[in-house]
Structures are given as C-alpha cells and as structure tokens.
C-alpha cells in the first residue's frame, strides 16, 4: 500500500492498485465518526461512440450512461439497495456527470457490510426487456421536469452556444426520444466495456479501518478481470464558439444571463493542474467575491449573486459566468469590459494565494469537502495531487500575465433569459 503525504495538511492518502487495475484511495480520520464511500467509473455522458475492437463501433442512444446508473439499483434478488442501506441508518445515492458515474453511501455504522454491499450491487447488473421499458417512463418524466427549470435551460443554452460538436452541449440525461431507443443490449454493451476494474476506482474518507477496507475490496473485486478499454471516438471541436448570442424566454421573475469564454489549450504551455490553477486565479481576480467587478455591479444594484466555474475538456477550458440581473444588456457589457481589461495586480494575486492555502487547510477537516476535492482530482487528473499548497505557493504573477496574453477574450457566447410574455 502506497502512502501519499498531503504536504502542509498533516494527512495521508493510502493508495493501492489491485492486479486488475482498480485504484483504491483511502483517507482515514481518527477524530470523526462518519465515513463516505464512492465507487466510480470514468464513464459519463461524454462517451457517445466507442469501438471495443477494430471491427466494431457502437453508438448507443444519448443519455445511456445516466439510464444505466438508474438501472443499477434494480437487482435480480429483488432487494432494493436504498432499502438495504436505510435499514442500517446509512444514506446512499448515485450520480452521472459528463465524465464519470459514481455510487455512494455514507453513514456512521456497519462500514464493512455497507462497503461490501455497495461493491456487490454495482457489480451485479440486471437488465431485462421489462425493467428497461419500465424505466423509460420514469426517466422521461425526469427529463420533462428539467425542461421546466429556468436554470437548467440556461445552462443548456450556453453550452449549445459554446460548443458546436462536443457532447457537453447535450443534456446528460439525453432526450425523451433517445431514451426510448435504449435496449437491454445497449446497457450491457456499455456496462461491460466501461464498468471494468481498470476504468474504475474506490474512494473512502472518514472513520474506518484501512486494512479491513482493502481486504473487503480485494474479496469483492480482486477476481474481476482487467479488460482492454474501448477506443472512444473523439469529436473535433472548432476553436471558435458556436453562436455568439442567444435570447431565451422562460417563466422568470428576474432575467438571467449566462456567459461562456472558450479557451483552446494547445498553445498555453502549462500542464493540466497548473493550468487550472492559473485560470482559476484569473477568474477569481476578475469576478471573485472581493473583486472590483463584483463590488461595482452590486453598487449599481443590477445583480446580487454571481456564479462562476471552469470546465475541462480535451483541448479546451471553458469559463462560465451566470447571474440573475435586472439589466441583462448592461451586465453583459460590464462582463465584456472586465474580460477586455483583464487587469491583475500583484496585491490581488498574493492575497488570493493566501486565501487558497487557508482554504486547503480548512478543507481537510471536513469529510464532505475532502471527498469532493479528492474525487474531482481523480476524475480530472487520474490521481491525487499531494502538493497543492506547494504548487499554490510557487505560482508567479508573470506566468499568469504570460497566460493572459495568449487568451482570446472575445471568443465568448452570451445567453439572455427574459420573461415570457403572458
């Protein structure tokens, strides 16, 4: 078992790779009573076409990763996993994203039994014509429900404007039309190609015994065979945004705005994690909670809250900014001005570095925050980043300024969502 010291945090991550390629990450706490277990696969809605062999290409209906996640909770034994976990006072759930699917349980008791059961039911797919057909109506209802949510429609609107070909422009759940095409054979094809040990990992954080955990994982998963992973068809995405502007109408009291900045990474000359640090620094200086921009738009009373995030896909990073605003046109104008000026000062740069380091130290005492942080690292970078604090300390203003010079800040899409006329 490999010990990874999280530098500056007085915490260790214990990592083990089974012979079949499954990675296990464990962070035991001595001063906590609860635990969190995630069993995940690097398979999400981004995979729209793949080739298990040179002679075979599979293009399943859109939304199948999410559909498959739903169907894992129907077991041939008839035992409902939610019921199993709730009987021991344990919570459970699952989620599908663009780039992964995870099955989780979290509680304070019966760690061994719950870990064993979680691994067991995710490794016991049970798809029949009948239960697949039944699920279609359930998921169709869920998809229709999302269509009535303004924030969801805004998110999909900006994605469709930013991306021309990439699956990130498609709802994770697919569409009603697509999910009604799904067959049990489709589900088994995807499960058998992506729910394999060398494409999955287990992450455990909290109060547990690491030797017991590893023994259970070895018992449950050690005999599973490594499999050659299919070749995922890559989608060619143009550098420029797909559409510059879009106006949507919905039932909203206050108009909403979404802005997307599409940044090709080919010539940025920074490795993944370091690139994400510097891009995050840029957006924090420009639009963070203590930025001059945020103070300016609050004083003008055109907006109260702003949400920002960076998205990582192959060959690109995309920055999203969303807000509710009484004056969408003025707000968009203010954002474009800030992107055009993109001024960064050494004072702001050093202040944010200190804030980030303090945040890393605080985070490690919170199990939920640690899980989220570690899971994101594993998905984005296929492993734990052990020296984040050192990397933050090593950041240089000149490096950020050089990066800024290579970004086309006019490569943006804007979406306005306004009140639908009655």
C-alpha positions in Angstrom: 0.0 0.0 0.0 1.4 3.4 -1.1 1.3 6.3 1.4 0.9 9.7 -0.1 1.5 12.6 2.3 -0.6 15.7 1.6 2.1 18.2 2.2 1.2 21.0 4.6 -2.0 19.3 5.8 -0.7 16.6 8.2 -2.8 14.0 6.4 -2.1 10.8 4.4 -3.8 9.2 1.5 -3.3 5.5 1.2 -3.4 4.2 -2.4 -3.5 0.7 -3.7 -3.8 -0.6 -7.2 -5.2 -4.2 -7.5 -3.6 -6.5 -10.1 -6.7 -5.9 -12.3 -6.0 -2.2 -12.4 -8.6 -1.0 -9.9 -7.4 2.0 -7.9 -8.2 2.4 -4.2 -7.8 5.8 -2.4 -8.3 5.9 1.4 -8.2 8.8 3.8 -8.8 7.5 7.4 -9.7 10.1 10.1 -9.2 9.5 13.8 -11.4 12.3 15.1 -14.6 11.6 13.1 -17.5 9.2 13.5 -18.8 9.2 9.9 -17.5 7.7 6.7 -18.1 8.3 2.9 -17.6 5.6 0.2 -17.6 6.3 -3.5 -17.3 3.6 -6.2 -16.9 5.2 -9.5 -16.2 4.7 -13.2 -14.6 7.1 -15.7 -17.7 6.8 -17.8 -20.3 9.6 -18.3 -22.3 11.2 -21.0 -19.3 12.5 -22.9 -18.9 9.0 -24.4 -21.3 8.9 -27.4 -19.4 6.5 -29.6 -16.8 3.8 -28.9 -15.0 0.9 -30.5 -14.4 -2.2 -28.5 -12.4 -3.6 -31.3 -11.1 -2.5 -34.7 -14.1 -4.2 -36.4 -16.8 -2.9 -34.1 -18.1 0.6 -33.4 -21.0 1.2 -31.0 -23.1 4.4 -30.9 -25.7 3.9 -28.2 -28.6 6.3 -27.7 -27.8 9.5 -26.0 -28.3 9.5 -22.2 -27.4 5.9 -21.8 -24.8 6.5 -19.0 -27.5 8.1 -16.9 -30.0 5.4 -17.8 -27.5 2.7 -16.8 -26.9 4.4 -13.4 -30.7 4.2 -12.7 -30.9 0.6 -13.7 -28.1 -0.5 -11.3 -30.5 0.0 -8.4 -32.7 -2.8 -9.7 -31.3 -6.1 -8.6 -32.2 -9.7 -9.6 -32.5 -10.6 -5.9 -35.4 -8.1 -5.6 -33.5 -6.3 -2.8 -33.6 -2.5 -3.3 -30.2 -1.0 -2.4 -31.8 2.1 -1.0 -33.8 -0.1 1.4 -30.7 -2.1 2.3 -28.7 1.0 3.3 -31.5 2.8 5.1 -32.1 -0.2 7.4 -28.7 0.5 8.9 -29.2 4.2 9.0 -27.0 4.8 6.0 -27.7 7.1 3.2 -26.9 6.2 -0.4 -27.1 7.8 -3.8 -25.7 7.8 -7.3 -24.9 10.4 -9.9 -23.9 10.6 -13.6 -21.9 13.5 -14.9 -20.3 14.3 -18.2 -17.1 12.4 -17.4 -18.0 9.9 -14.6 -20.6 7.9 -12.8 -20.4 7.3 -9.0 -22.3 5.2 -6.5 -22.0 6.3 -2.9 -23.0 5.5 0.7 -22.3 7.4 3.8 -23.1 6.9 7.5 -21.7 6.1 10.9 -22.3 2.3 11.3 -21.8 -1.0 9.6 -18.9 0.2 7.5 -17.8 -3.3 6.4 -21.3 -4.6 5.4 -22.1 -1.4 3.6 -18.8 -1.3 1.7 -19.3 -4.9 0.7 -22.8 -4.4 -0.5 -22.1 -1.2 -2.4 -19.3 -3.0 -4.4 -21.5 -6.1 -4.8 -24.6 -4.4 -6.2 -22.7 -2.2 -8.7 -21.1 -5.4 -10.0 -24.5 -7.1 -10.4 -26.2 -5.6 -13.5 -29.7 -6.9 -14.1 -31.4 -5.7 -17.3 -34.4 -7.2 -18.8 -36.7 -6.0 -21.6 -39.4 -5.4 -19.0 -37.4 -3.4 -16.4 -35.7 -1.4 -19.1 -39.1 -0.5 -20.7 -40.5 0.5 -17.3 -37.5 2.8 -16.6 -38.1 4.8 -19.8 -41.3 6.4 -18.5 -39.6 7.3 -15.2 -36.6 9.0 -16.9 -38.8 10.6 -19.5 -40.7 12.2 -16.6 -37.5 13.4 -15.1 -36.3 14.9 -18.3 -39.6 16.7 -18.9 -39.4 18.1 -15.3 -35.9 19.6 -16.1 -37.3 21.4 -19.1 -39.5 23.5 -16.8 -36.4 24.6 -14.8 -35.0 28.0 -16.0 -31.5 27.4 -14.6 -31.3 24.1 -16.4 -32.5 25.6 -19.7 -30.0 28.5 -19.3 -27.1 26.0 -18.7 -28.0 24.0 -21.8 -28.5 27.2 -23.8 -25.0 28.5 -23.1 -23.5 25.0 -23.7 -25.2 24.9 -27.1 -23.8 28.3 -27.9 -20.2 27.5 -26.8 -19.9 24.0 -28.3 -20.7 23.0 -31.9 -19.9 19.3 -31.8 -18.8 18.3 -28.3 -21.2 16.2 -26.2 -21.1 18.8 -23.5 -23.8 20.6 -25.5 -26.1 17.7 -24.8 -28.1 17.0 -21.6 -26.5 14.3 -19.5 -29.9 12.5 -19.5 -30.2 12.6 -23.2 -33.7 13.3 -24.7 -37.0 11.6 -24.4 -36.8 10.5 -28.0 -33.3 9.0 -27.4 -34.0 7.1 -24.2 -37.0 5.3 -25.8 -34.5 3.7 -28.2 -32.4 2.1 -25.3 -32.4 -1.7 -25.1 -31.0 -4.0 -22.5 -28.4 -5.0 -25.1 -27.3 -1.3 -25.2 -26.9 -1.2 -21.5 -24.9 -4.4 -21.3 -22.6 -3.2 -24.1 -21.8 0.0 -22.1 -21.6 -1.8 -18.8 -19.2 -4.5 -20.0 -16.9 -2.0 -21.7 -16.7 0.7 -19.0 -17.6 -0.9 -15.7 -14.3 -2.8 -15.6 -11.7 -2.6 -12.8 -9.0 -0.7 -14.8 -11.6 2.0 -15.6 -12.9 2.3 -12.0 -11.8 3.4 -8.5 -12.9 3.3 -4.9 -12.5 6.4 -2.7 -13.1 6.2 1.1 -12.8 9.0 3.5 -13.6 9.2 7.2 -13.8 6.8 10.2 -12.8 3.3 9.0 -10.1 0.7 9.2 -8.0 0.8 6.0 -6.8 -2.8 6.3 -10.4 -4.0 6.7 -11.5 -1.8 3.7 -8.7 -3.1 1.5 -9.5 -6.7 2.4 -13.2 -6.3 1.5 -12.3 -4.6 -1.8 -9.9 -7.4 -2.6 -12.5 -10.0 -1.7 -15.2 -8.4 -3.8 -13.3 -7.1 -6.8 -9.9 -8.9 -6.8 -11.2 -11.7 -9.1 -12.6 -9.3 -11.7 -10.6 -9.3 -14.9 -8.8 -6.4 -16.4 -10.2 -5.6 -19.9 -8.8 -3.7 -22.8 -10.6 -0.5 -22.8 -12.6 0.6 -25.9 -11.3 3.4 -28.1 -13.6 6.4 -27.5 -14.4 8.3 -30.7 -13.0 11.8 -30.4 -15.2 14.7 -31.5 -13.4 17.5 -33.4 -14.4 20.8 -31.8 -13.7 24.1 -33.6 -11.8 26.8 -31.7 -14.5 29.5 -32.1 -17.7 29.4 -30.1 -20.7 28.0 -32.0 -23.0 31.0 -31.5 -22.2 34.5 -30.2 -25.6 35.4 -28.8 -28.9 33.8 -27.8 -32.1 35.2 -26.2 -34.4 32.7 -24.5 -37.8 33.2 -22.9 -38.9 31.5 -19.8 -41.0 32.0 -16.6 -38.6 34.0 -14.6 -39.2 37.0 -12.3 -35.8 38.4 -12.9 -33.9 37.9 -16.2 -30.9 35.6 -16.2 -27.6 35.8 -18.0 -25.0 33.2 -18.9 -21.6 33.9 -20.5 -19.1 31.4 -21.8 -15.5 32.0 -22.6 -14.0 29.2 -24.7 -10.2 28.8 -24.4 -8.2 26.4 -26.6 -5.3 24.9 -24.6 -3.0 23.7 -27.3 -0.6 26.7 -27.1 -0.9 27.5 -23.4 2.2 25.5 -22.4 1.1 24.6 -18.9 0.3 21.2 -17.6 -3.3 20.3 -16.6 -3.3 21.1 -12.9 -1.0 24.1 -13.1 -3.1 25.5 -16.0 -6.3 25.1 -13.9 -4.7 26.9 -11.0 -3.7 29.9 -13.1 -7.1 30.1 -14.9 -8.9 29.9 -11.6 -6.6 32.7 -10.3 -7.6 34.8 -13.3 -11.3 34.4 -12.9 -11.1 34.9 -9.1 -9.3 38.2 -9.5 -11.7 39.4 -12.2 -15.0 38.1 -10.8 -14.4 36.7 -7.3 -16.3 37.7 -4.1 -13.9 40.5 -3.4 -13.3 41.7 -6.9 -13.7 45.3 -8.1 -16.2 44.0 -10.7 -18.5 42.4 -8.1 -18.4 45.5 -5.9 -19.2 47.6 -9.0 -22.2 45.7 -10.1 -23.6 45.3 -6.6 -23.3 49.1 -6.0 -25.2 49.6 -9.2 -27.8 47.2 -7.9 -28.1 45.3 -11.2 -27.1 42.0 -9.7 -26.9 40.3 -6.3 -25.2 36.9 -6.9 -22.8 35.6 -9.5 -21.7 32.0 -10.1 -18.5 31.1 -12.0 -16.8 27.8 -12.9 -14.2 26.4 -15.3 -14.9 23.3 -17.3 -12.1 21.0 -18.5 -12.5 19.0 -21.7 -9.8 17.7 -24.1 -8.1 20.7 -25.9 -10.2 23.3 -24.2 -11.1 25.1 -20.9 -14.4 26.9 -20.8 -15.2 29.6 -18.3 -18.9 30.1 -17.3 -20.4 33.0 -15.5 -24.1 33.1 -14.7 -26.2 35.6 -12.8 -29.7 37.0 -12.3 -29.9 40.6 -13.3 -32.4 43.4 -13.7 -30.4 44.7 -16.7 -29.0 41.9 -18.8 -27.6 44.1 -21.5 -25.7 46.3 -19.1 -24.5 43.3 -17.1 -23.1 41.7 -20.3 -21.5 44.9 -21.2 -19.8 45.1 -17.8 -18.5 41.5 -18.1 -17.1 42.1 -21.5 -15.4 45.2 -20.3 -13.8 43.2 -17.4 -12.7 40.5 -19.8 -11.3 43.1 -22.2 -9.3 44.9 -19.4 -8.3 41.7 -17.6 -6.1 43.7 -15.1 -4.3 41.7 -12.4 -2.2 43.2 -9.7 0.4 41.6 -7.5 -1.5 42.6 -4.4 -4.6 40.7 -5.5 -2.5 37.8 -6.8 -0.8 37.3 -3.4 -3.9 37.8 -1.4 -5.8 35.1 -3.3 -2.9 32.7 -2.9 -3.1 33.2 0.9 -6.9 32.6 0.8 -6.4 29.4 -1.2 -3.8 28.0 1.1 -6.0 28.7 4.2 -8.9 27.1 2.4 -6.9 23.9 1.7 -6.1 23.7 5.4 -9.7 24.2 6.5 -11.0 21.8 3.9 -9.1 18.8 5.1 -11.1 18.8 8.4 -14.4 18.5 6.6 -15.1 15.0 5.2 -17.6 16.2 2.6 -15.3 18.9 1.3 -12.4 16.4 1.2 -14.4 13.8 -0.7 -15.5 16.4 -3.3 -11.9 17.7 -3.6 -10.3 14.3 -4.0 -13.0 13.0 -6.3 -12.5 16.0 -8.7 -8.8 15.5 -8.7 -9.1 11.8 -9.5 -11.5 12.4 -12.4 -9.6 15.4 -13.8 -6.1 14.2 -13.3 -6.4 10.5 -12.7 -4.9 10.7 -9.2 -4.4 12.7 -6.0 -2.4 16.0 -6.2 -0.3 15.7 -3.0 1.4 19.1 -3.0 -1.3 21.6 -3.8 -0.1 24.0 -1.2 3.4 23.9 -2.6 2.0 24.5 -6.1 0.0 27.4 -5.0 3.0 29.0 -3.2 5.0 28.5 -6.4 2.6 30.5 -8.6 4.1 33.6 -10.2 2.4 36.7 -11.4 4.5 36.8 -14.6 3.3 33.3 -15.5 -0.3 34.5 -15.2 0.4 37.6 -17.3 2.0 35.5 -20.0 -1.0 33.2 -20.0 -3.4 36.1 -20.3 -1.6 37.3 -23.4 -2.4 34.0 -25.2 -6.2 34.1 -24.4 -8.7 35.5 -26.9 -11.2 37.2 -24.6 -13.5 37.9 -27.5 -14.2 34.2 -28.0 -17.4 34.3 -25.9 -21.0 33.4 -26.1 -23.8 35.2 -24.2 -27.3 34.0 -23.4 -30.1 36.2 -22.0 -33.2 34.6 -20.5 -36.1 37.0 -20.3 -39.6 36.9 -19.0 -42.0 35.0 -21.3 -45.0 37.2 -22.2 -48.3 36.0 -20.8 
